[in-house]
Amino acid sequence: MEKIFEKLGIFYLGRDVDPDTLATTDHPTLVKSDTFTTHAAIIGMTGSGKTGLGIDLLEEAAIDNIPVIAIDPKGDMGNLCLAFDDLSPDAFLPWVEEEARHKGEEPKAYAKKIAEMWKKGIESFDQTPERIRRFKEHDTTIFTPGSEAGVSVNVLGSLDAPGPETLEDADALASAIGSTVTSLLALVGIDADPLESREYILIAQILKKGWTEGAAMDIGTLIAQIINPPFSKIGVLPLESFYPPAERFKLASRFNNVLASPTFESWLKGDTLDIDNLMYDKKGKSKIAVFSIAHLSDAERMFFVTLLLNKILGWMRRQSGTGRLRALVYMDEIYGYFPPSKNPPSKTPMMLMLKQARAFGIGMVLSTQNPVDLDYKGLSNIGTWFIGKLQTRQDIAKVVDGLAGQAEEGLPKEQIADIIRTLPKRTFFLKSAHIPGIHLFQTRWVLSYLKGPMKKRDIARCMASKKGSERAEPAQTPAAPKRAPATKAEAATPRPILSAKIPQTFDIPAAGDTLYLPVLHLKAEIRYFNATRGIDEQEEVCLDVPLDAGDEAPDFDRAETCESDPATLPKSPADACGFAALPSFVADARSLKPVEKAFSDRLYASKRLTLYRCRPLKAESQPHESLERFKQRLQEILEEKKSEAAQKLQSRYEKKFQTLESRRQRALQKLQKEQEDVSSKTTESIIDAGLAIFGSLFGSKRSAASKVGQALKKGRRVLDEKADVQRAQEALEAVEEKIDALKAELEEKLDALDDTYTLDAYPIDTFFIKPRRSDIRVAPALLWWRCG
C-alpha cells in the first residue's frame, strides 16, 4: 500500500537497520524532500551501492514532480530509462542478452530470471507496478554532448550571456566569465592563470564586452574577435603591444582547429542548453535530464560540466526564493571536479551553487568513492551525508572529521568509524542536520533496471524515438524569394541620379561585372511601456525590403530579416558595375521619409508585446516569456501552494491524531489491567474451588459449604472481570476504528489537493501591450545596393 506521506514531499529510501545487529527492520526510511535544499553527499567504495541509492533519490524526486538534472561521467544514470511497469521478461530481454551470453545462459531464460528477481525485489519493499507507472509519467532524456548517440546538445554554437541578475552582480559576472574562459582554454589544452595568462585576459575581455552589450556570442564570433578584438586597449596597454596580431592568430587557429575537426561537428547540433526546457513538459510534469559524458575526453568533460553549471547558476538567479525543493542537481563520480587542493574550472560554479542554491530551492547531490575528492570548504555546506562502506583509514578519518561537527554530544568518533567500517552492501550511514541522531538503513529496491554503465549503442536504442521527433528543427518563417539575378546585358542601367537626402551604400563586388540590386534597409526601435506592471522593454526591428522597378510602394511582405548592417559599407559604387532599375517611388523621391512613415505605420498596426496571465493566481508572464515557460512557473506556484495546504492539513489532523492516540493508549492500558485482573482472580478462584472440594471431603460439612459458596462467588466475579475485558477490548477497537477513519479522511483530502492545484483548473488568457506612436523610433532609411 502506498504511504500517504509520500505525497507530502517525502522520499522513500529504504528501511531502517538495527545498529547493533545490522538486521533490516520493517520501519521505512523516509526523508523530507526539503532536506535536500541543503545538499547531500553520497560516499562509498565500489560495490557499496552508491548507484542504487542515487537512482532511488532521482526516482523519488520524479515521483514528487521535482525536476532532475543529472551529470553522468560514468554512464550509470541512463539506467533511469529502463523502468518496465509490466516487469515482463520481454521488456528485460534486450538489456540482458549480452550479460546472459557472457554467463553462458540462454537469453530468454535469463531475462525471465531477472524479471522475476526484479518483481520480487520491488514487492519486498512494498512497491507496486503502479509506482513504476507514476515514475514513468516523467520524461527521461539522455543528452550526449559531442555525440549523436543520445539527444545532441549544441554547446559550441552558443556562448549566450547570462541573465540580468548575473550581469548586474559584479562578483557573479566575474565568476561566470572566469569559469567559462578557463574551460574554453582547457578545451584547447591551455592551463591558464587568470593573472598571468594573456589568453585568459583577452578572452575574458571579449566575453565581458559582448555579454554586457547584449551581443550574440558563439564560438565563431569568439574566433573572429580574437583576431580582431572590439577594443584597442587592455588595461592601459595598447592591444598590439599586449598581444600582437600574429600571436592572436595562433590562438584563434587553435580554437578554429577544434571547430573544424570532424569529431566536433556534433557539438554544433541539437538542443541549446536552455534550463527552462529541461524542467517541465507542457503538461506540467517534471523531467529528468541525464547528461552522459563518459564518451568525452577529460578536457571536453571539464568544459561541458563547467558550462552546464554556469547555465544552471544563471537560471537559478532568475528564480524567486523558496523553502521547498524546486529542482535536484545530481553529479555521479565527482572525482576531479571538486578537489580540495586544485582549482579546476568546474570548482567555482559548484562552490557557488553549494553556497547560494538553498535560497532558491535547488539541491545538489554529489557522489564519490573517496571523501578526499571533495573540497573541505564544500563539506561545510553539505547538510546530509549518506556514507556507505569504506575501507581505508584515510577515507574513514576524513568522513569522521567532516561529521564531527554534526554528531551529537556523547557519540565518539570511534563509534562512527566502526559503523562505517562494518557496513554491508546497500547499507548506509545517514547523518543529517535536519534529522536528530544517527540512522542506518538499507536502500530500497530501485524501480529502474540496473544494467550497469550504458554504452553508446544502449543510449541510442533508448533515445531512438526522441531523436526522430524532438530533433526536428523548429519551423522557421520562409525567407522572401530571391530575385533571379539578371545579367548586366539584360537589366543593367546607368547609376540613377537620386536626391542627396537619400543615403546609399554599396556592396564590394567579387567580380567587376556585378549587377547592383536595390534594397531598402529599415530599422526601428520599439518601446513597450506599462508603468502599472513595471514593464519597460525595447525591441529592435530590422528589415531588408527588395525593390523591383514596378513597385508602387515598399512590399513589406517580401521583407527579409537583416543579416548584416550595410551602414558600414562604402558610400560609392565599384567601377564597371551596372544598376537594376529603381521603382518610381524611390527614383523620383526627394527623401525616404514616406517610406519611413509607412514602416512606422506598419509597426504600429502589427507590433504587440504578448503577455499571459492567470487571474485566479494573480500571476502574469514576464516580457518575452513563452507560454510554456509561464505554465512551468504557474506549476511551481501551484506546487508551492499544494505543499503549504498539505502541511496545514497535516498539522490540523495531527492534533486529532494526538487526541485519539492518547485515548488509544488509555484504552490499551485499561485492557491490559483488566486482563491482568482476570488472570489473577481466575487463579484465586481455581485455588479456592480446589480447597473447598478438599474440605468437603476431609473437613466439616458447614466449613466446606461455606468455602464452596465463597469459591462460587469468586467465580462469578471472574466472569464479571471477563466482561470488563470484553468491554475494554471493544473500547480499544472503537478508538482504533476512529484512527483508521481519520487516516482515510486525511488521505482523501490529500488526494483532493491534487485536483485542486492542477494547472487545468486555472485558466490562462492572453493580453497585449501596444506601443504608442511616440514609442516607435524609426532610423533613417537606407538604400542598399546589394550585389546580385
BELVEN-V256696 format. One line per field, one symbol per residue. phi: phi as a letter, one per 40 degrees, with the letter a starting at -180 (. if undefined). A space follows every 50 residues. Layout:
BEGIN
phi = ???
END
This chain:
BEGIN
phi = .ccccccbgbccbibcbcccbfcccccccbbcccdcccgabbbacdgchd cccccdccccccccgbcbbbcbcbhcccdccbbbccfcdcccdccbdccc cccgbcdcccccccccccccccccbfbbdccccccccccbbbcbcgabcb ccbccccabdccccccccbdcccccccccccccccccbgbcccdcbcccc cccccccccccccgccbacccccccccbccabbbgbccdcccaddccccc cccccccccccdccdccbbgcccbcdcccbcccgccbbbbccbccccdcc ccccdcccccccdccdcccccaccccabbbbcfcdgcaccbbbcdccccc cccccbcdcbgbbbbbbacbcccbccccdccbcbbbbccbbccccccccc cccdcbcccgcccccccccccbcccgbbcbbbccbcgbbbabcccccccc chdccdccccccbdccccbccccccbccccccccccccccbcbccccbcc cbcbbbccccbcbcccbcbcbbaabbbbbacccgbabbbbbbbbbcbbdc cbadcccccbccbabccccdcbcccgbcbccccccbccccabdccccccc cccccbcaccbbabcdcfbbccdgcccccccccccccccccccccccccc cccdcccccccccccccccccccccccdcccccccccccccccccccbbc cccccccccccccccccccccccccccccccccccccccccccccccccc ccccccbbcccbcbbbabbcccdccbbccdcbcbcbcc
END
